[in-house]
Each structure stands twice: as structure tokens, then as C-alpha cells.
Amino acid sequence: MSAISFKSVGETQDSEKFKSSRTFELPYGIKTPVRKGDGELFEMSTDMRGQIHDNLKNLIFTNLGERLGNYNFGANIRPLLSEKLSQEDFDEAAMKRIATSVKNFMPYIELGDFESRVGKIDEVTGVAATLILITYSVPTAAVSNKKLEVELQPIS
């Protein structure tokens, strides 16, 4: 029978030696507007609710054909701003476009209320921006009645 020393047994993973004091969170996506990150190429979002909000905002701002490699991505709202529509017709068309794009690209979002109004008027061109306020919920992420406000400028 041979004698084995306890010095060669080693340590388990539970040992203090292997515990890190640094916490690491996996990012959900890139924050927009894109900025240089601290220790990373881009600043990343580690908050799922914030990333969902940012993604919804980008979906509404994007027009068809603007997303490279995905022509159909976006709500395509900006072209409506330059059409001569009544407020009710604009609201109806914008709501349909937003609902369709959310259903296709972010089906986990439940849209609530929609409101639009005239925003700031450009002193040079005399063209007014349109403010859109959307209320939404994401049941799977425990988000309810979150508000998103976007300001859209007409195509020049």
C-alpha cells in the first residue's frame, strides 16, 4: 500500500481562491445612439427593459429600406408626415403601421394608448415636427404602461 499526501489533492471550485470579486453582466444589445464603450467597442445595455425601450424607439424611427439587409424593418411613419392628412387620418395610418411592425418584429410588446400632436416648428422652413406618445407593456419582462415619446421630422 502506498502513502498519498494530502498536498496533492488540490482545491475545490468553492474555494475563496477561485471566487471573483468582479461581477459580469451579459449585455442585451448596443445602446443607441452608438457611443464608444468603456473597455468595450460600443457602450452596451445590460438592462433588458431599457433595451426593449430602445429597440421599440428604433423600430418607430426607421423607414422601410433604411435597415441594411432587412428592407421591411421599420414602421415607415416619416412619409406620412409629408402627406396632407387630417389629424385623425394620420393617427389611424400611423397606428396601423406601428401595430404591424411591432407584430412582425417585436411580438412580445402589447401596445396600449397612442397620441400625436404638433411639436416644435422650424423657424427656417416653417415645418412642424410631430410628437408621438405610445404606451406599451411587456408582460414577460414585468413592464407595464411604459411611455415612449418620439419626435419625427418630415422628409425634406
N, C-alpha and C positions, 0 to 999 in steps of 0.2 A: 504494500500500500504506500502511495506517495503522499507527501505533505504539500498542501497548497496554501499559499499565503493569501490573506485577505487583501493585500495591497493590489493584487492583480484583478480584483473583481470589478472595479470601476464605480461609476456613479449612475444613478437613475436620472431620467429626464426631469423628475420632480425636484432635483437638487437646485439650490439657490444659484449655483454656478451657471445654469442654463436659462434662468429667468431673465427676461429683458425688461428694463425699466421704460423702454420706448414703446409707445402704443402705435399701432399702424392701422389705419382705416383704408379700406379699399375705395377708390373713387368710383362714382356713378357716371361721371362724364366731365367734359370740359366746360368750364364756366364761360359764358359769353357776356360782354364782348371778350374776345380772346386776349389774354394777357400772359406775360412770361411768369412762370411759376417759380416758387421758392424751392429749389432743389429738384424741380421737375421741368419738363419742356414748357408745359402750359399750366396755368392755375386750374386745379381740378375741384369738382364739387364732391364732398363726402356726405352731403345731406340729401337723401332721396327726395324729400318733399320740395326742397329748393331746386333740384334738378328737373323734377316734373314741371314745376312752375316755369323754369327757363325754357324747357322744351316746348311747352304749350305756347309761350310767347313767340318763340322762333317759328313755330308752325303757322301762327296767325300772321306774322310779318312776311312770310315767304310767299312769293307768287309762283305760279306754275312755270316751270322751265328754269328757275333760278338755282335749284339744288342739283349740283353736278352728279350725274349718274342716276338721278331719280326725278324725271321730268314732272311727274304727277304730285310731288310733295308740295304741300302748302295750301293755304286757304284761299289765295288769289283774291284778296279783298281790295288791294290798291286800284285795280282797273275800275271798280265800282265807284271810286271817289271822283273820277273824271266824267262819269255819265250823269246826265241830267235826270236824277231820280228824286222823287219826293222822299221825305224822311222815312215814311212807312215802307215804301218800296225798297229803299236802301237797307233798312233794318231787316226786312224779310229776306232779301237776297244774301246779305252778309251772314245772317243766322244759318241759312241753308248751306252756304259754303263752309262755314266754320264747323257745323254739325257733321257734314260729310267728311271733311278732312280729319276731324277728331275720331270719327267712327273708323276710318281707314288706318290711321297712323297711331292713335292713342286711345284704343277702345276701353281702357280701364278708367278713363275720365268720364264722369257724369256731369254734363253741362246743366247749369241752373238758369240764372237770370242773365239777360242781355240788355245793355243800354248803350246808346250812342248819342253824342252831342257834338256841336261845333267847338273846335279848340281854338288855338291861337291863330290869328290872321297875319300872314306875312305882309309886312309893310311895303315891300318892294313889288311883289307880284299881286298882292291883294287876294291870294288864295288862302282859304282856311284849312287847317288840319282837322281831322276827325278823331275824337276820343271815343274809344270803345271800352266799356267796362263789362267784364264777364265774371260771373260767379260759377264756381265749379267745385266738385267733390271728387275724391279718390278714396272709395271705401277700403280698398286693400292696403292703403298707406295711412289710414286713420286721418285723412284730410277732409274737412267738411266746411262748406261755404267759404272757400278761399276766393279772394277777389284778384283779378288781373286787369290792369288798365294799360292799354296800348294807345299810342298816338300815331296816326298814319297820315302821311303827307301824300297828296295826289301826285301822279306821274307827271313830270314836267315835259 
